[in-house]
Amino acid sequence: MIKIDVITIFPDYFAPLSLSLLGKAQDKSLLEIAVHDLRDYTHDVHRTVDDTPYGGGAGMVMKPEPWGEALDALIAKASEPPTIVFPTPAGELFTQTRAGSLASLSQVIFACGRYEGIDARVVEHYRARQDVAQVLEVSLGDYVLNGGEVAVLAMIEALGRLIPGVIGNPESLAEESHGTDGLLEYPVYTKPPVFRDLAVPEVLTSGNHAKIAAWRAGRAREITQDRRPDLL
């Protein structure tokens, strides 16, 4: 089982994690997710988590003290040194490979930043800690979100479905986009055989499994070449 902790100033953002396959995975104790409110680790009446940036500039920066207390509390409860993930547009690209590596861990902490980001000393401090396995700064892509919550939802969905037992048919993981062959997925079809004058490719109704496999492999390669040639 993998234990996931999420630190955020918007705990309600993560309600969808109780739905669908990830909700069932938690019911079956394949996955444990706990969401923590960063403001619980503040000590002023306004529960302040941000302040103006040194050096000037627009926006606000998340203060290091609440993050230090929140992360220390979770690390102290961990059964082994956890991995801490900071979603940031300045991070390395989150990939299926990274999702798989996270899914193989037993303890992951996601730190959802907001505003102009988290004081850089937080990452620096926990990278140097012996009771932390690793610190990752990860980006979903070349764009900016209002905060880390959406990114963390996507990452948990991506890694969660790779945990053994979460997906009913594990073979489906091999043939999907970014699967074991690294290609994008081929087109898929279901009944009826004709939809608004568009017919299902004849090969898929032929019953010839060798031809079907060859067609799917060819289409997957064509689509990858057209949309993501960098993957080839």
Buried (B, 14 or more C-beta within 10 A) or exposed (E): EBBBBBBBBBBEBBEEBEEEBBBBBBEEEBBEBEBBBBBEBBEEEEBEBBEEBEEEEEEBBBBBBBBBBBBBBBBEEBEEBBBBBBBBBEBEEBEBEBBBBBBEBEBBBBBBBBBBBBBEEBBEBBEEBEEBBEBBBBBBEEEEBEBBBBBBBBBBBBBBBBBEEBBEEEEEBEBBBBBEBBBBBBEEEEEEEEEEEEEBEEEBEEEEEEEBEEBBBEBBBEBBEEEBEEEE
